[in-house]
Amino acid sequence: MAYLEGVDSVSLQDAVVLEPEESRGVMGVASEAVLDELWRGAEAESVGLSRAEFVGALVRVGEKCGYGLGAGVVAGTAEKERFWRGLQGADLALAQACALGREVAWERFVARFKGPLRRAAVAMTRSSGLGEDLADSLYSELYGLKERDGVRASPLASYSGRGSLMGWLRTTLAQRHVDRHRKTGREEPLEDHEPTSESPDVGHPVYEAALEMAVKLVLGGLGAEERFLLSAYFLDGRTLLEIGGLLRVHEATISRRVKRLTGDVTKRLLKELQARGLSKRAAEEALGTDPRDISVNLRNVLQSSGSGTFSEKTGLR
């Protein structure tokens, strides 16, 4: 459950691209299997991105975000692996490959996003003409028609993978809409354009409310041990080995439980969102929202329930 993050200003020049021998030493020999797993899982090669380039993107994002740890905290191997596993690997690979100008990546990008972006722009501007113009303008910008110091410049290089690429694109589109409106100097509100029959965007308050309620209901309805596992692994940053030690089971068992549980939670969230009026596609995109962008305290939800916390029942602290 990674959720939508805001747009930053990192350019392609800031991207880290490691040589093969450098990428092999990023995390130590013990984690080479993890790097290979992440690279293959992201299907980076299918969009023209080499292993070294993909690992370079992981390093850049991790260092920029401090691997999700507090300021001044040095990330170890386990923390890096956990952070990287939480990224949208396939979306990150696609965005980086597009930023580097790989044609096969752009073909996939167009097939996936050009239509949805145009529909989102029309809904945003409430005008077919203005919306199509806005979407086409963003598409050209993303393609990197501009150059900085002779280097292709695409905003896609700044995508971090911490939320869905579609969510990032919607946020970028909304920012360009506001920027364009300000440049025109018009005094009418943004929403005063010709209305259309498009449904609200996923970022609409109605959808945000549906997501927040779904999260509360699904997570709050989990059993004590399930809530403990999610809280310990995703919020407290405990390793599988540590959790296994607390529950007196092998770490492989914990790994299977966490994987099965997250898959089950995702299915329940999708079902709950669709029950609240979202289409399947909108529900899937809503799950790409960054948890920092919703007003739900996940720790409170997971650790507060009528059935009590798992630690209360077992005496764990």
Phi, psi and omega in degrees: 000077175264139186239159187313129177249163181284168181274135176247186189245021179293133182257175182297329180296337181277350184292145178260119176241113184268148171288156183309315182291331178288318181297331181292341182250013184300314186238002181100157184302325184297339184252009179300324179296325179293315179298317178297320180297315180295318181295315180290321180297328179280352183052041183296323182298329182290343177251016175083019181254124181285166178300317181298319180293321180292315178298322177300321178294320178299316180297313181300312181295316181299315181292322179296321183265005181061026181054029176074011181259173179289165181300136177083355180271126180274126182279132175267184181302314182297319181293321179295315180299316181297318180297312182295324179293337180277354180278159174277084188302314182295319178294320179297315180298317181296315181297316180294319179295320177296317180298331179273000175082022180285121187298320181297327178291319180293326177297317179291321180299313180299316181298324184274321195242340186298316179295307179301323179295319180295318179295320179295322181292320178296317178295324183289317182272344184061032179207128180298314181297309181295322181295314180296322179294318180296314181296317180296322179295317179294319180301317179296320179295318180295326181294341177082045179291336179273153177233146176238117182055039178079006181250133178304131183242114178231132177302339180298339179294340182271353180292129187261347181083004182279348174220175181294149179295324178296320178296319178298318180295320178297318179296317178297317179299317180296321178295319180294327178297314179295316180300317181295319180297318180295323181292330182288336180076011179290150183261346181287151179299157181300328186274007184273014177281172179304123183289155176233176181268009181296145177283162181301151177290162179300331179282359180298143180308326180296318179289321179298319179296321179296319179295314181298317180292320179297318179298315180298315183291315184289309181291321180292339181269001179287159176288167184300315181291324179296317179293325177296315181299313180296317181294315182295318185279312186270328183261317182273345177073023178288147178280164177299324179295318180295315180295320178299322178295321179294322183265359178061042174225164182291149181298330178297325178294318178297319179302315180295320180295316181296316180298313180295320182293315180296323177295320179293318179297318179300315179298318180294320179295316178300316180296318181293319180294319178293327177292339180263015171104357180275145174289167180300316180296317179295322179296318180295321179290326179298328179287356175269007180280136179294133181301339178287347182262004175241149186271048177239125177277099185299324179297317180295320181295317183285331184256000179235118180200158180297337181271000178081164180274158181297321181296327179293324183283330185256349182086007179282146178224000000 
